[in-house]
């Protein structure tokens, strides 16, 4: 249900700019649905507001792994290890 509400908002407004939490939650929900390519821009945008958000970074790494982008997944893995 949460996904449907966010998706309706996105369709109505065309974007969710300047909203960390909406981008994060939408990205997380998309990853739960296995929509990794769709989730990537939302998680990336959310990280522009809070670059050390561990949950966003972990999910973004998963997105890159699922999309076969080992280089980007490795970079996110390094960031996660630095942040501990």
Buried (B, 14 or more C-beta within 10 A) or exposed (E): EEBEEBEEBBEEEEEBEEBBEBBBBBBBBBBEEEBBEBBBBBBBBBBEBEEEBEEBBBBBBBBBBBBEBEEBBEBBBEBBEEEE
